[in-house]
Amino acid sequence: MINKIKKIILKKNKSKIICLTSYSKNFASIIDKHSDIILVGDSLGSVLYNHNTTRKVTLNNMIEHSKSVRMGVNKSLMVVDMPFESYRNKIEALKNARKIIKATKCDAIKLEGGYKIKEIIKHLVKNKIFVMGHLGVLPQSISEKFKSKGKFKNERNKLIKDAKLLESLGVFSIVLECIHSNTAKIITNSIKIPTIGIGSSSNCDGQVLVTDDLIGLNETKIKFVKKFVNIRKVIEIGIKKYKSEVIRRKYPSKKYSY
Ligand code: KIV
């Protein structure tokens, strides 16, 4: 596992890091061939359960989906989001991180925040938990969504300070969510660990997207989401063919019967 982490860090300034979300085995087994990191994101709350906030995602939700994902991951680094209120203090954080890792055999966990959670991150790293940081828009902390961060001096300086702090605490990479391009560039150039951007321009060492968004399965209109394929159409074609063959008694033919 430590080799997988080292490999990710060594990619900085060499080649882009590909990170994608997965919430289940079948998706993970496809993504695994093309991704460096598979993230079981708490975005599953909105994507799968229709929650209007990731705050409603439970530890159990994360563990059950991650167990499924684990079965599809072979080579990628598997990171699991710690859900809201599962890391309110360092004791709780360590207990829950260990619970997630034990149940899912994931390689690392991700937490949202900078200075505010510094003692928690310090404690996790001290106890040999691999931690990915997350700065910028922090979905677990806000109600309004996807307003970019770091355009102005104060916010920019705070983000840079937080990124440097996370690096000094020992996180192995940091997700930068919806951070202004120039600030993302400054952060990426100021730290030795990789930054993984989402809505933070190409000035990051890697990129992450919610897979369901980029394939058009989850219908969303977020500015930074590009729909690379419309998988809903492909699924519909298959379903319509099935329906038509059942109605016309073409399926199941002898070939598909006992
Ligand atoms: O929950 C999630 O999927 C995430 C990524 C979008 C970074 O945190």
Boltz pocket constraint, residues with backbone or C-beta under 6 A from the ligand:
constraints:
  - pocket:
      binder: B
      contacts: [[A, 21], [A, 39], [A, 40], [A, 41], [A, 42], [A, 43], [A, 44], [A, 81], [A, 175], [A, 177], [A, 198], [A, 208], [A, 209], [A, 210]]
      max_distance: 6.0
